[in-house]
């Protein structure tokens, strides 16, 4: 992809990310960067992991929060994050994800609520997760 995309511009990001409408429209409207990726980035490149982070870095870096609002546990070895099932789901576990003592920024203001989403939960965890909404999220 060089010289159009230089090594210092290249980014790899998570498959799970959040965009506001402004950035989503810019990505959908892009042609020049996407053409380069579609021509040269085969078979081991993925739009969500490579194209979008690289495009945003190159053209809209000032709009990138440079952090994730999705909590993921990569502490175990391997290519996939830890999966949490019914045996792991408690109010305390979910609260520990939401308020884990870390200070993050949101709209340039400090906040202790760093994560809005979490992954990766097994299908058998759904019922318990839904039952915890009143206790954990207060609705």
Beta strands, then each sheet from edge to edge (+ up, - down):
strand 1: 70-72
strand 2: 104-106
strand 3: 109-111
strand 4: 117-119
sheet 1: 1+ 4+
sheet 2: 2+ 3-
end
